[in-house]
Amino acid sequence: MADNTAPESLEAFRNSFSYGTRSDLNFKFLKMMSDEDAAAFLQTLLHQLGDAYDTGDVGPLIEAAYEAQIAGYLPSPDAPPPKFSFDEGPFTPVTTAPANAKVGMLTTSGHFVVGDDPEPFGETEMTQREATERIGEFLTATPSLSEIPSDTPTSDLRVRHGGYDIRSAVRDPNVTFPIDRLREARDDGRIGGLASTFFSFTGATSRGRLRGELPGWIERIHAEGVDVVLLVPV
């Protein structure tokens, strides 16, 4: 009996890593590459893997993936202007020396504290896989700001975000929510102190709805009496 299944094209293969059958958010950039560039990347990756068999050095393998990711997200010279541009904005100079400054933090990492799950869409205990599958809903929904006490142990932090691969952030929350690094800076005297509360939300969200929430968020951050706010985009 003949097999009439059509072979998968390289384009379909590339696209499958971005919320498709092979979804892997570390490699969703393949969707933005041409077939030729993607093929060259895969050839380089396999070549570096072959070398790693003998050398045990995976550094060049990782570097090849980083370089391909940068190339995949880099707009082409003839690409239309981005829909959203943030080249200009209000600038508030810091007038307090860092060693005397009280520092706050706002991240788009999707972190929250155990027992204080933001429960997106009213769903309790949503898994990362479900968040990834429902990325379209996150992109049009009103974001929810999570409050995280700055003395929270990292063991009490959880993260959920359908827009990036959270595996590194699960292993070490400081990858996208540098709470320990700020505490170290305070203890070393490099900054004067920390806000009692840090803030995090899932950055894959509606920009229009986010603008509507920002005035209230700013009030909550100002209530912390901070001199500087560390913004951590993910």
Residue frames relative to the residue before (quaternion, step in Angstrom):
aa qw qx qy qz dx dy dz
M 1.0000 0.0000 0.0000 0.0000 0.00 0.00 0.00
A 0.4286 -0.7288 0.4745 0.2451 3.55 -0.75 1.05
D 0.3459 -0.7082 0.5778 0.2121 3.52 -1.15 0.71
N 0.1504 -0.8322 0.5318 0.0445 3.55 -0.36 1.29
T 0.3920 0.7237 -0.4856 0.2946 3.58 1.26 0.23
A 0.3842 -0.7346 0.5102 0.2290 3.56 -0.71 1.07
P 0.5016 -0.6445 0.4726 0.3312 3.61 -0.97 0.75
E 0.5044 -0.6525 0.4757 0.3059 3.55 -1.10 0.70
S 0.3983 -0.7093 0.5280 0.2439 3.55 -0.89 0.91
L 0.6166 -0.5350 0.4189 0.3975 3.56 -1.26 0.38
E 0.6081 0.5544 -0.3534 0.4449 3.58 1.05 -0.69
A 0.6648 0.4886 -0.3015 0.4780 3.59 0.92 -0.89
F 0.6167 0.5409 -0.3338 0.4643 3.57 1.06 -0.77
R 0.6585 0.5086 -0.3098 0.4601 3.59 0.89 -0.93
N 0.6922 0.5033 -0.2767 0.4370 3.54 0.85 -1.01
S 0.6124 0.6055 -0.3511 0.3675 3.57 1.09 -0.67
F 0.6202 0.5515 -0.3489 0.4353 3.61 1.21 -0.34
S 0.6846 0.4348 -0.2692 0.5194 3.59 1.25 -0.33
Y 0.8021 -0.2688 0.1136 0.5210 3.55 0.05 1.38
G 0.5242 0.6132 -0.4239 0.4117 3.55 1.07 0.77
T 0.8058 -0.2857 0.1971 0.4798 3.57 -1.21 -0.45
R 0.7436 0.3143 -0.2054 0.5532 3.61 1.19 -0.46
S 0.1024 0.8651 -0.4900 0.0301 3.58 1.23 0.41
D 0.1953 0.7248 -0.6358 0.1796 3.55 -0.78 1.15
L 0.3170 -0.8142 0.4538 0.1751 3.56 -0.17 1.30
N 0.5482 0.5840 -0.4098 0.4364 3.60 1.22 -0.18
F 0.7888 0.2884 -0.1300 0.5271 3.57 1.15 -0.60
K 0.3343 0.7529 -0.5100 0.2476 3.60 1.14 0.44
F 0.5120 0.6485 -0.4151 0.3807 3.59 1.26 -0.27
L 0.5087 0.6543 -0.4244 0.3648 3.61 1.19 -0.39
K 0.5931 0.5871 -0.3612 0.4161 3.58 1.11 -0.64
M 0.6996 0.4758 -0.2683 0.4607 3.58 1.10 -0.68
M 0.6161 0.5606 -0.3437 0.4336 3.60 1.25 -0.21
S 0.5131 -0.5911 0.5095 0.3575 3.54 -1.26 0.35
D 0.6596 -0.4852 0.3780 0.4319 3.57 -1.25 0.29
E 0.6599 0.5233 -0.3145 0.4379 3.57 0.94 -0.88
D 0.6851 0.4761 -0.2883 0.4700 3.58 0.90 -0.92
A 0.6417 0.5189 -0.3256 0.4614 3.57 1.01 -0.78
A 0.6459 0.5151 -0.3194 0.4641 3.58 0.98 -0.82
A 0.6442 0.5124 -0.3195 0.4694 3.59 1.00 -0.82
F 0.6373 0.5256 -0.3246 0.4606 3.59 1.00 -0.80
L 0.6756 0.4897 -0.3016 0.4613 3.59 0.85 -0.93
Q 0.6257 0.5249 -0.3376 0.4680 3.58 1.04 -0.74
T 0.6522 0.5040 -0.3080 0.4752 3.59 0.97 -0.87
L 0.6450 0.5365 -0.3171 0.4422 3.56 0.95 -0.91
L 0.6848 0.4721 -0.2866 0.4755 3.58 0.89 -0.90
H 0.6190 0.5371 -0.3445 0.4580 3.58 1.06 -0.72
Q 0.6760 0.4817 -0.2891 0.4768 3.58 0.93 -0.92
L 0.6116 0.5382 -0.3467 0.4649 3.57 1.08 -0.66
G 0.6369 0.5294 -0.3230 0.4580 3.58 1.00 -0.81
D 0.6478 0.5009 -0.3171 0.4784 3.57 1.01 -0.79
A 0.6446 0.5486 -0.3218 0.4242 3.58 0.99 -0.84
Y 0.5329 0.6130 -0.4087 0.4161 3.59 1.17 -0.50
D 0.7520 0.4044 -0.2035 0.4792 3.55 0.93 -0.98
T 0.7660 0.3981 -0.2028 0.4622 3.57 0.88 -0.93
G 0.3361 -0.7397 0.5076 0.2866 3.57 1.09 -0.68
D 0.5712 0.5909 -0.3677 0.4351 3.58 1.31 0.03
V 0.1377 -0.8170 0.5573 0.0545 3.58 -0.42 1.22
G 0.3701 0.7599 -0.4682 0.2576 3.60 1.29 0.01
P 0.6950 0.4586 -0.2988 0.4663 3.65 0.76 -0.94
L 0.5975 0.5634 -0.3530 0.4483 3.58 1.13 -0.63
I 0.6759 0.4747 -0.2795 0.4896 3.56 0.94 -0.95
E 0.6430 0.5329 -0.3235 0.4448 3.58 0.96 -0.84
A 0.6301 0.5305 -0.3315 0.4601 3.59 1.02 -0.77
A 0.6524 0.5028 -0.3104 0.4746 3.57 1.02 -0.78
Y 0.6349 0.5243 -0.3294 0.4621 3.60 0.99 -0.81
E 0.6765 0.4997 -0.2998 0.4504 3.57 0.85 -0.97
A 0.6542 0.5024 -0.3148 0.4696 3.59 1.00 -0.77
Q 0.6251 0.5372 -0.3383 0.4542 3.57 1.06 -0.74
I 0.6388 0.5147 -0.3202 0.4737 3.59 0.97 -0.85
A 0.6747 0.4954 -0.2923 0.4625 3.57 0.90 -0.95
G 0.6508 0.5423 -0.3161 0.4271 3.57 1.02 -0.81
Y 0.7399 0.4023 -0.2248 0.4901 3.57 1.02 -0.76
L 0.5429 0.6285 -0.4023 0.3853 3.58 1.23 -0.25
P 0.4225 -0.7118 0.4888 0.2753 3.64 -0.66 1.02
S 0.4880 -0.6394 0.5017 0.3184 3.56 -1.10 0.66
P 0.6559 -0.5429 0.3451 0.3949 3.61 -1.16 0.57
D 0.7432 0.3914 -0.2220 0.4951 3.61 1.05 -0.68
A 0.3834 0.7305 -0.4837 0.2922 3.59 1.23 0.28
P 0.5228 -0.6261 0.4595 0.3516 3.62 -1.04 0.64
P 0.6435 -0.5190 0.3737 0.4205 3.59 -1.17 0.44
P 0.5685 -0.6033 0.4205 0.3688 3.60 -1.03 0.64
K 0.5773 -0.6058 0.4262 0.3437 3.56 -1.12 0.71
F 0.7752 0.2006 -0.1059 0.5896 3.54 1.07 -0.79
S 0.0462 -0.7988 0.5998 -0.0086 3.56 -0.83 1.01
F 0.0641 -0.8093 0.5839 -0.0051 3.56 -0.88 0.98
D 0.1988 0.8187 -0.5138 0.1619 3.55 1.07 0.79
E 0.7852 0.2212 -0.1164 0.5666 3.58 1.10 -0.62
G 0.1805 0.7748 -0.5923 0.1279 3.54 -1.16 0.56
P 0.6672 -0.4955 0.3497 0.4326 3.56 -1.21 0.24
F 0.1718 -0.7804 0.5952 0.0844 3.55 -1.01 0.83
T 0.0973 -0.7839 0.6122 0.0339 3.55 -0.81 1.02
P 0.3059 -0.7762 0.5156 0.1953 3.61 -0.36 1.14
V 0.4362 -0.6682 0.5401 0.2674 3.53 -1.17 0.70
T 0.1571 -0.8227 0.5432 0.0580 3.57 -0.63 1.10
T 0.6499 0.4896 -0.3091 0.4923 3.57 1.32 -0.12
A 0.4928 -0.6457 0.4885 0.3188 3.60 -0.89 0.84
P 0.5991 -0.5981 0.3816 0.3713 3.63 -0.92 0.81
A 0.6589 0.5302 -0.3183 0.4283 3.60 0.94 -0.83
N 0.7324 0.3715 -0.2271 0.5235 3.57 1.26 -0.33
A 0.5564 0.6622 -0.3620 0.3477 3.56 1.30 -0.20
K 0.3209 -0.6891 0.6163 0.2058 3.50 -1.21 0.70
V 0.1667 -0.8386 0.5181 0.0216 3.56 -0.56 1.22
G 0.1519 -0.7592 0.6279 0.0797 3.53 -1.07 0.87
M 0.2171 -0.7755 0.5751 0.1435 3.58 -1.26 0.04
L 0.0313 -0.7537 0.6565 -0.0021 3.51 -1.15 0.87
T 0.0013 -0.8148 0.5788 -0.0327 3.59 -0.69 1.07
T 0.3717 -0.6933 0.5663 0.2458 3.53 -1.32 0.38
S 0.3575 0.8077 -0.4140 0.2200 3.56 1.31 0.35
G 0.4400 -0.7080 0.4549 0.3135 3.60 1.16 -0.46
H 0.3936 0.7213 -0.4841 0.3008 3.61 1.14 0.51
F 0.0470 0.7586 -0.6498 0.0115 3.53 -1.29 0.48
V 0.5293 -0.6339 0.4687 0.3135 3.54 -1.29 0.32
V 0.5918 -0.5549 0.4476 0.3762 3.56 -1.11 0.69
G 0.7864 0.2794 -0.2255 0.5027 3.56 -0.83 0.98
D 0.7425 0.3103 -0.1994 0.5591 3.59 1.29 -0.12
D 0.0992 0.8235 -0.5429 0.1313 3.54 0.91 1.00
P 0.4302 -0.7130 0.4855 0.2664 3.62 -0.80 0.94
E 0.2458 -0.8231 0.4850 0.1640 3.59 1.31 -0.20
P 0.0920 -0.8316 0.5466 0.0353 3.60 0.46 1.16
F 0.8452 0.0861 -0.1247 0.5125 3.52 -1.04 0.95
G 0.6253 -0.5783 0.3251 0.4109 3.57 1.21 0.52
E 0.5311 0.6347 -0.3991 0.3947 3.56 1.28 0.21
T 0.3086 -0.7556 0.5517 0.1718 3.56 -0.79 1.02
E 0.8599 0.1050 -0.0979 0.4898 3.54 -1.17 0.76
M 0.1345 0.7923 -0.5752 0.1530 3.58 0.87 0.95
T 0.3517 -0.7378 0.5377 0.2069 3.59 -0.89 0.92
Q 0.6497 -0.4931 0.3977 0.4202 3.55 -1.30 0.25
R 0.6275 0.5342 -0.3470 0.4477 3.59 0.97 -0.75
E 0.6559 0.4975 -0.3139 0.4731 3.58 0.96 -0.81
A 0.6257 0.5333 -0.3381 0.4580 3.58 1.02 -0.76
T 0.6490 0.5103 -0.3136 0.4690 3.57 1.00 -0.82
E 0.6782 0.4959 -0.2921 0.4570 3.57 0.93 -0.89
R 0.7481 0.3714 -0.2036 0.5108 3.59 1.14 -0.59
I 0.2064 0.8217 -0.5079 0.1559 3.57 1.22 0.52
G 0.6159 0.5645 -0.3503 0.4233 3.59 1.02 -0.71
E 0.6542 0.4974 -0.3102 0.4780 3.57 1.06 -0.72
F 0.6209 0.5331 -0.3446 0.4599 3.59 1.02 -0.75
L 0.6704 0.5410 -0.2987 0.4108 3.56 0.95 -0.90
T 0.7499 0.3467 -0.2071 0.5240 3.60 1.20 -0.36
A 0.5886 0.6149 -0.3492 0.3918 3.58 1.28 -0.09
T 0.5585 -0.5631 0.4837 0.3701 3.55 -1.33 0.31
P 0.3987 -0.7374 0.4842 0.2507 3.63 -0.67 1.00
S 0.2749 -0.7408 0.5932 0.1546 3.54 -1.26 0.57
L 0.2888 -0.7767 0.5424 0.1382 3.57 -0.78 1.08
S 0.2156 -0.7833 0.5743 0.1005 3.56 -0.72 1.10
E 0.2837 -0.7384 0.5900 0.1616 3.56 -1.02 0.88
I 0.0513 -0.8027 0.5937 -0.0249 3.55 -0.82 1.06
P 0.3843 -0.7201 0.5219 0.2476 3.63 -0.46 1.11
S 0.4962 -0.7057 0.4202 0.2813 3.58 -0.84 0.95
D 0.6638 0.4621 -0.3248 0.4903 3.60 1.24 -0.11
T 0.3488 0.7567 -0.4832 0.2688 3.59 1.27 0.32
P 0.4109 -0.6797 0.5366 0.2852 3.64 -0.82 0.86
T 0.5540 -0.6219 0.4256 0.3538 3.59 -0.99 0.72
S 0.5814 0.5880 -0.3744 0.4196 3.59 1.17 -0.48
D 0.6876 0.4598 -0.2754 0.4898 3.59 1.24 -0.38
L 0.5621 0.5950 -0.3888 0.4230 3.58 1.27 0.15
R 0.0881 -0.7549 0.6479 0.0509 3.52 -1.17 0.70
V 0.1406 -0.7920 0.5904 0.0669 3.57 -1.20 0.51
R 0.0470 0.7660 -0.6384 0.0582 3.54 -1.11 0.83
H 0.2236 0.7638 -0.5699 0.2045 3.58 -0.71 1.04
G 0.3118 -0.7939 0.4979 0.1569 3.56 -0.61 1.12
G 0.6488 0.5696 -0.3106 0.3977 3.57 1.24 -0.12
Y 0.7933 0.1469 -0.1143 0.5797 3.61 1.19 -0.19
D 0.5693 -0.5823 0.4523 0.3637 3.56 -1.25 0.41
I 0.2450 -0.8305 0.4890 0.1058 3.58 -0.42 1.24
R 0.3759 0.7692 -0.4770 0.1990 3.63 1.19 -0.08
S 0.6650 0.4862 -0.3142 0.4719 3.60 0.93 -0.82
A 0.6637 0.5038 -0.3036 0.4620 3.59 1.00 -0.81
V 0.6073 0.5262 -0.3573 0.4762 3.60 1.15 -0.51
R 0.6660 0.4988 -0.3025 0.4648 3.58 0.94 -0.88
D 0.7890 -0.0251 0.0534 0.6116 3.57 1.00 -0.86
P 0.3523 -0.7717 0.4866 0.2086 3.62 -0.23 1.23
N 0.5933 0.6104 -0.3672 0.3749 3.60 1.11 -0.59
V 0.4816 0.6645 -0.4392 0.3657 3.60 1.22 -0.27
T 0.8167 0.1356 -0.0526 0.5585 3.59 0.95 -0.86
F 0.7481 0.2307 -0.1584 0.6017 3.59 1.30 -0.15
P 0.0994 -0.8840 0.4542 0.0480 3.60 0.47 1.26
I 0.0400 0.8500 -0.5217 0.0620 3.57 0.72 1.08
D 0.6688 0.4848 -0.3071 0.4727 3.61 0.96 -0.80
R 0.6357 0.5329 -0.3376 0.4449 3.58 1.00 -0.77
L 0.6529 0.4923 -0.3229 0.4766 3.60 1.00 -0.71
R 0.6414 0.5100 -0.3360 0.4642 3.58 0.99 -0.73
E 0.6285 0.5219 -0.3331 0.4708 3.57 1.07 -0.71
A 0.6412 0.5205 -0.3241 0.4615 3.59 0.99 -0.83
R 0.6394 0.5067 -0.3221 0.4803 3.59 1.04 -0.72
D 0.6923 0.4867 -0.2872 0.4488 3.58 0.84 -0.98
D 0.6807 0.4738 -0.2807 0.4831 3.58 1.15 -0.63
G 0.5126 -0.6658 0.4075 0.3576 3.59 1.25 -0.14
R 0.4450 0.6991 -0.4608 0.3176 3.58 1.23 0.20
I 0.7510 0.1296 -0.1220 0.6359 3.58 1.24 -0.43
G 0.5939 -0.6401 0.3680 0.3196 3.54 -1.14 0.62
G 0.7793 -0.2169 0.1745 0.5614 3.58 1.03 -0.72
L 0.4214 -0.6962 0.5285 0.2417 3.53 -1.34 0.09
A 0.5540 -0.5560 0.4982 0.3684 3.51 -1.25 0.51
S 0.5439 -0.6148 0.4460 0.3568 3.59 -1.09 0.51
T 0.7893 0.2033 -0.0901 0.5723 3.56 1.19 -0.58
F 0.1856 -0.7297 0.6479 0.1155 3.53 -1.09 0.85
F 0.2709 -0.7760 0.5543 0.1308 3.56 -1.26 0.37
S 0.0088 0.7881 -0.6148 0.0294 3.56 -1.14 0.73
F 0.0357 0.7777 -0.6276 0.0035 3.54 -1.20 0.59
T 0.5661 -0.5799 0.4576 0.3659 3.54 -1.28 0.25
G 0.3508 -0.8078 0.4417 0.1709 3.55 -0.35 1.28
A 0.5921 0.5233 -0.3781 0.4822 3.60 1.18 -0.37
T 0.3819 0.7221 -0.4687 0.3362 3.55 0.19 1.29
S 0.6633 -0.4979 0.3794 0.4101 3.55 -1.31 0.17
R 0.4036 -0.7169 0.5104 0.2502 3.60 -0.70 1.05
G 0.6366 0.5377 -0.3314 0.4425 3.56 1.01 -0.77
R 0.6810 0.4627 -0.2831 0.4919 3.58 0.93 -0.88
L 0.6014 0.5616 -0.3550 0.4437 3.58 1.10 -0.66
R 0.6364 0.5268 -0.3328 0.4547 3.58 0.95 -0.84
G 0.6498 0.5259 -0.3185 0.4470 3.57 1.04 -0.71
E 0.6910 0.4750 -0.2686 0.4740 3.57 1.16 -0.63
L 0.5555 0.6851 -0.3738 0.2868 3.57 1.11 -0.71
P 0.6324 0.5323 -0.3826 0.4129 3.67 0.80 -0.73
G 0.6759 0.4776 -0.2969 0.4763 3.60 0.93 -0.82
W 0.6276 0.5279 -0.3343 0.4644 3.57 1.05 -0.74
I 0.6446 0.5266 -0.3255 0.4486 3.57 0.94 -0.88
E 0.6270 0.5293 -0.3373 0.4615 3.57 1.00 -0.76
R 0.6597 0.5067 -0.3114 0.4595 3.59 0.95 -0.84
I 0.6585 0.4913 -0.3083 0.4795 3.58 1.03 -0.75
H 0.6416 0.5185 -0.3228 0.4640 3.60 0.97 -0.82
A 0.6128 0.5691 -0.3523 0.4202 3.58 1.06 -0.69
E 0.5975 0.5690 -0.3544 0.4400 3.58 1.25 -0.36
G 0.3760 -0.7615 0.4609 0.2575 3.59 1.25 -0.21
V 0.3291 0.7776 -0.4781 0.2417 3.59 1.07 0.70
D 0.4111 -0.6797 0.5529 0.2517 3.52 -1.31 0.46
V 0.7855 0.1157 -0.0119 0.6079 3.55 1.14 -0.76
V 0.1283 -0.7595 0.6300 0.0985 3.57 -1.12 0.70
L 0.2902 -0.7382 0.5873 0.1612 3.56 -0.81 1.07
L 0.1598 -0.7840 0.5970 0.0579 3.56 -0.67 1.18
V 0.0706 -0.8130 0.5779 -0.0094 3.58 -0.66 1.15
P 0.1108 -0.8027 0.5835 0.0536 3.61 -0.17 1.24
V 0.1630 -0.7862 0.5908 0.0784 3.57 -1.01 0.77
